[in-house]
Amino acid sequence: MIIHNILNMKRNFFFAVGLVLSLFACDNSHDNMYDPTWVREQYENQWKLHFGEIDPNQNFNMAKQVTANISIKEDALSEYTFKIYTANPLCDAGAKLLARTKVTTDAEGFAETSIAFDALVGQENFYVVRVNSYGRRLVESVLAKEGKINVEFGLDALALSRATEISDFPTMDCPYTAEDVNKLITDGYRISQGFNNMNNICDIERLTYGTGHPLHSLVLDTDFENQLFLELWGYTDVGNNKWVDSGLSVGDFKVVVADGVTWSYWKNNPNQEAKLRYVDIIVASGGVLELYSYINMGDFGRIIVMPGGKIVDKTTSTAITFNNNASTSLIYNAGTMEGIRCILQNSGKTYIDHNGILMGDKISLQNNDCVLTNWGKIDVNIIEGNGNQGTINNACLLRSDEKIQVLYLNQNANTAVECNEIYVNHVILRENSLLRSKHLDMNGSGSFIDYKGASGSSALVSALWLGVNNANTKVTGSIYVEVGEFENDADRIGLETTSKWTKVGEADFAIFPVYTGNELKESDCTGGGNIPTNNVPEQKDETQTWIVACEDLGSIGDYDFNDVVFEVSYANGDTEAYVTALAGGGTLAAYICNGANVVGEIHEMFGFDDITLMINTGVDYEWNGRNGFKGKTVKIEVPSGFAMSDNMGGFYLKVMNGDGQFENSKIGPSVGVAPQMICVPSPWRWPTETIRINEAYPLFGDWGSGYDYKGHWCLTSIEDFLY
């Protein structure tokens, strides 16, 4: 009975005051019972009592207008679609489409466009997505400044980056040419001449006495299974049995494994340490060095594998170690290294792989100064740095089945790094370089991915899973970033501010592999290349929805804004909008209108003939709990430039009086006066019947009494007062 009395009072008050100006489209002569000035004054006075003074510029519309200026330079004479969202549509299911537009590039591949769109007051960050004819999407996060966003797409638009602490890509020539090695084999002393049982070659007197050969080179010209103690600090004074410094320097003494020869290093005493200092071991083309013990690389100890030469790891643990004084030591491989279980580096730029092949288990970089430079192909299980230490310079193809852990990764042009997991802080990429990993972790402080390649080209980072230092990680320059999923939203948001990125397989970055006939072959340095995904399924967008809530002034002081509630779904740039009835708390016929078009009467849009029913306001006694469902959705045509931020899209209400006649006046948006309509973003829950809006939303008064945005008042509510 209480509810009935409230409704009857509300309805009776309508007839008593004679259909107010805001809801009932009335004229000033209605039965001489209606004084619109008095009613308006009472409404204004009650409003000020509850909400305070109204800023003369306040329009009670939470939609504002932003202009997007977009340019592109990509494929010539191609159509591109641009979409603008509230959030990142590639990973956020709640992203709402705000606007869309299309352009066709000219013969130079250039196009530009501008579009104004509606956005929530206070929102400054937007997501612009470029979609090509294949459906591939590229997204950029953009901040609005003074109501505008500016975004560029295309290779030339991705500006070249700053200089970094990683120098330009290093180069190195082989210490020996093929002619040099052939001469060494011709001129050197051959073990087949009587020293094949010798254990120590550092006893120079034994080598040179009676042979007429100066200290120069020892040639292994037959298969050899002994260790040669290759720690040449000087020579042995035979009479006094002590070392005498001979002033040796790098390359003064050489051991050459000739063509067709296998040197089984310490096969008769495996897994022992052998030191290499001041000696070059040269594996000539056709020669094989089998390691049964590990070599400790010291000062000026070098191993050079010529093209066609081979090193095979036969150890059970470590094959080669560089000690703390190894800054002058080197492995230079232009041939093949097989089964290498572990190469340890403790200091110095000690490992260079130039146009060779390395296959094995582990390469370990144990110091920040350690550098692994690959000009050939490396395929190992693990490359690790102790706590992300060391540098990899990759100038060709590098693969790791398990993981790569390194401080710096520096890639040359037309190269690929492929791995299961990579942990890295700093990455430098150049044109047509590719970094692909299932798991990419860049959580180090100050981490970055930087482009140092030629203008007009690009590089690609592709990760099924990406974790970054969300406060510091930056992506700069012409780099496409493909991501399957992020470690967390904070990582995603941090990276979005500095990069254009897309889903895995959708980057417009093609590195074509080499074909022989119809058979796919891997290219020398870029592996299988990168072929972008074609015909990406079209994304189903959910457009931004705005809710218009109307107050009919039926009982002054009510202000529950639930008398007519409807939503408008629309993306700027479209020619259609969709209007859906949400609530009808008024008890007279109220028609939603837009321009000359009548969308529908609010009760009829719910399928009811009885206009006295109160629908979706918490009063459900008359229709058996059927509250809580939306009413009919009506599609309407909208003109170019339609915007909810402009006069609430031009929506208004026409209300029929108790005699079934339309009044001349109507409810519409107002500025600087007590509102009869407000516009808020969806989703939004309106107050239940007779609950003032500032009782349901305590911060509404702050927003309602000032023009400036003071926080999203819709986010603070009293649950018991909401429908």
Secondary structure, DSSP 8 states (H G I E B T S, - for coil): -HHHHHHHHHHHHHHHHTS-TTTS---TTGGGT--HHHHHHHHHHHHHHHH----TT---B-EEEEEEEEEEE-STT-EEEEEEESS-TTT-TT--EEEEEEEE--TTSEEEEEEEEEEETT--EEEEEEE-TT--EEEEEEE-BTTEEEEEEETTTS------SS-S------SS-HHHHHHHHHHSEEGGGTTTT-S-S--HHHHHTTT---SSEEEE-S-B-S---EE-SEEEETTTTEEEE----TTSSEEEE-TT-EEEETTTS-S-EEEEES-EEEE-TT-EEEESSEEEE-TT-EEEE-TT-EEEE--SS-SEEE-TT-TT-EEEESSEEEEE--EEE-SSS-EEE-S-EEEEEEEEE-STT-EEEESSEEEEEEEEETTS-SEEEESSEEEEEEEEEEEEEEE-TT-EEEEEEEEEEEEEE-TT-EEEEEEEEE-STT-EEEE-S-TT--EEEEEEEEEE-TTT-EEESSEEEEEEEES-HHHHHHHHTT-EEE-TT--S--B--EEETTEEE-BTTTBT-B----S-------B-EEEEEE---SSTT-----SEEEEEE--BT-SEEEEEEEEB--SS-EEEEETTEEEEETTGGGT-S-TT--BSSS--TTTTT-TT----EEEEE--TT--TTTGGGGEEEEEB-TTS-B-S--B---SSS--SEEEEESS---B-TT--HHHHSTTHHHHHT-SS--S-GGGS--GGGB-
